[in-house]
Amino acid sequence: MLEHGGYGAVDYVSGAITMGHAIAGLFFLRFWARTRDGLFLAFACAFWLLAANQAMIALAGIPREEQSWIYLIRLAAFTLIIIAIVRKNLRLGQA
């Protein structure tokens, strides 16, 4: 995919990654609806944060994402996952 009208391979792949994150979030939301386990809801929210992060990077045209404020969204997503896992393990240890 060559540069054509401002859209290139990087934009295409970035859109595919965004879509993948959003779909993963929907799957985790479905698992949460079935089980009502907060871990699945946390994963759904984290994947939607990752989708928003990837979309903002693509739309803003940021060349080095690790040096921008948008990186904090990714950090929030992974922090959410870590907190959810720790909470789940602490609850299992108390039972």
N, C-alpha and C positions, 0 to 999 in steps of 0.2 A: 504494500500500500504506500504509494508515493504521496508526497505532499500535493494535495488537491483541494484548493479552496480553503486552506487553513487547517484542514483535518488530516492528520497523519497516523502512522502506525501507533505512535505513543498514545494519542488520544483514543484510538480504537481499543487498545489493550487496557487503558485506564478505565474506559467505560465498561469493558467486560469484567474487570476486577470489581468495580463498583457494583455491578449487577450481581456478581457472585456473592459479595458480602451481604447485599440486601436479601437475596434469596436464602442464604444461610440463616439470617435473622428471622425470616418467615418460618423456616423449618423449626428453629428453636422455640418460636412463639407457639407453633402447633404442639410441640412436645410439652410446653408449659400448660397449655390449655387442657391437655389430657391428664397431666400428673399434678398440676399446681405446685410443682417444685420450683422454688425461687432461683435455683441455679440455672434452669433453662431460660427464665425471664432475663436474668443478668446476661447470659450469653447472647440472647436476642438483641438486647439493648447495646451490648458491646459491638456486635457485628453491624448494627445500624450506625453506630458512631464511626466504625471503620469505613463504611460505605460513604458517609458524609465527608469524612476526611479525604478519601480518594477522589470524590467528586470535586471538592474544593481545590485540591491540588491541580486537577486537570483543568478546571474552569479558570482558575487564577493564573495558570501557567507558571507556577513556582518551580524553578529549576532545581533547587536544593531544599527539599522539604524539611530536612533535619535542622535547618537553620532558620526556620520560620515559626510563628506562633501556632500554625496549623498542626505542628507536631504534637502539641499539647492534647489535641483531640485523640490522637492515637494512644498517647500515654494514659488518658482517662479511660479508654476502652480496655486496655490491658490491666489497669489498676482495678477496674470493675470486675474483670474476670478473676483476678487474684483474690480480691475480697470475697467474692461469691464462693470460691473454692474453699477458702479458709473458714468461712462461716458454716459451710456444709460439713466440713470435717470436724469442726468444733461441736456441732449439733450431734453428729454421729458418735463422737467420743463421750458425750453426756448421756446418751441413751443406753 
